[in-house]
Amino acid sequence: MRLNDIKDNPGARKTRVRIGRGIGSGVGKTGGRGGKGQTARTGVAIGGFEGGQMPLHRRLPKRGFKSMNRKDWNEINVGALQQAVDEGKLKAGQSVDVTALVDAGILRRPKDGLRLLGSGEIKAKLALTVNHATASAKAAIEKAGGSISVIEQKVLEADVAKAKKSAAKKAGSGKQAAGAKSEE
């Protein structure tokens, strides 16, 4: 082998299309931009414009919303906990929470807490501390001899007062509407 024999694999380097180089090139004249007008020029940002027709994103109905303060939970199945015990990452009889699972390398980061799901089987006796647990997960853990403690969410007094106030307001507006109907 010599230096002048070294080549790249066939098809590894693609030659770029040189547009606007005559009729024979296949991309001459308009250079692949079609006819005249706005889209033949540079710097065009039409987006969803459909020539004055109501654009698709405005024809479709709005659906749902995304809560600003939604929680991002770690979800783990009961079967994954059993697998971690089998692999020696967790010990049977050990108390398990989010930090223990992160330290064991089962979860990557704590996020906003832990949800326990009931897929799979568990034989190990574990004492779990979670934010949420499904009914099947609770049953599986208790059947194996373990225990689950669900963390109560802290509710601020201001939030409770605000909820009561809005409930009273709704109840009051309902009574007023009923009163207006009865007068008719």
Secondary structure, DSSP 8 states (H G I E B T S, - for coil): --GGG----TTSS------SS-GGGSS-TTTTS-SSSGGGSSS---TT-BTTB--HHHHS-------TT----EEEEHHHHHHHHHHTSS-TT-EE-HHHHHHTTSSS--TT-EEEE--S---S--EEEESEE-HHHHHHHHHTT-EEEE------HHHHHHHHHHHHHHHHHHHHHHHHHHH-
